[in-house]
């Protein structure tokens, strides 16, 4: 089959077939751009604003770097390596460790969080343009309807870019990544030049620390940053198959995402402490002055326009796991993913944006057990060998069907791990339990999930005499 | 039996894909099976570097903070 018969190369990039060397479009440098453009979007300012509630600047710097390193490491190590090695995107790979139906079940939860991200980015983009209008013309909309309109326009623009696929996203990132780096450096310089400079901000206290002492607040800040790091799991796993080598998939994510998002988060903490606001669109003009502030707002608006399409791309690829979307035109799939976002932008755009930390909480609870299970499954139980035939075989005969399409061992470990997480830390109310300070909820959940899935996996999967899951059989003998 | 034929025998008619797409899938899986993956795994030196980074910048700072060193 020639490429033209399926509409050109983009048809493969937006489909679920494994990508071969000749299909891959991201070099190491391209992936650095995509990762930086994605990571440095305004969500890291919002994370920084949340961190500033609990700790001052110095503790925030330590918690942010440490949390991002741990979070990104556990988030991408299994998914980026397997996706790049086999050319298969994150969701199809999920069949090998969750079963086809188990993966769809998890996908539904993950899609909800991805809609949350798309809404957050669209609102942030809309607010940036709204502030530019207010600053330049003095126009302020009654009842805030302008947010709905501008956010909707931003969401539509992001959808159109995602429709164009990874090639358009690469071009957009090549422009946005350097611009956002300039904005970051500019912000750091402006903070240094402000009265008191960085030294004054170092002396500021946290905005709303919880009772329990400094270490509890530090661990909460650490936890929030781990959540931010782990949240790259799905997107990096899907982008990795577009990279020409495993190194090009792995290191830009490890270092690019860590460094870029840490820098953005730390700046977010600093400005939140200085201006007592977690919304960067509110303090850009006061910080930079009229013209530089407006230019920075424009950059922020466009940065969100480069991040949102990545979210739409990975989520729409995930939707292809459902039969109804499997062979549907790419533009329609992306539209159906964006439909809830459009509706939210029309009716209650600020609800998710104002409850951003709940989104982070859900990600921590759900993603940490999943990344632990995926790591154990690939590196320990399968010894880094997957069978693509079983992965694409949708009949009952596929060993990756497990039991009725569900890997119940993984699902039970997932459920128990969620309980462990919530027993240590309430991610919605941000309340820490006594043991939390000694191990963090993510640390304890990760260790529990790794231990439980290793033991139960060896007992019920590797030693399974019927060959369920394909762990015990020599793959070549099937 | 060639790898292509083996893959075809195992998967043909089981993917719920249109016939042409399924043929392309078989071709792609064959290429990947022949080469053991589209690209090489990470070398051990990269894993070692990852562990060093994770310990130095991820774990030690938290321990230092807990001990009051930071």
Interface residues (C-beta under 8 A of the other chain):
Chain A: X1 X5 X6 X17 X18 X19 X20 X21 X24 X58 X59 X62 X63 X65 X66 X69 X70 X73 X77 X81 X84 X85 X86 X87 X215 X218 X222 X244 X245 X246 X247 X250 X251 X254 X323 X326 X327 X384 X388 X389 X392 X393 X394 X395 X397 X398 X478
Chain B: X7 X10 X11 X14 X15 X16 X17 X18 X20 X21 X23 X24 X25 X28 X29 X31 X32 X33 X37 X38 X39 X40 X41 X42 X46 X50 X53 X54 X57 X58 X59 X61 X62 X64 X65 X66 X70
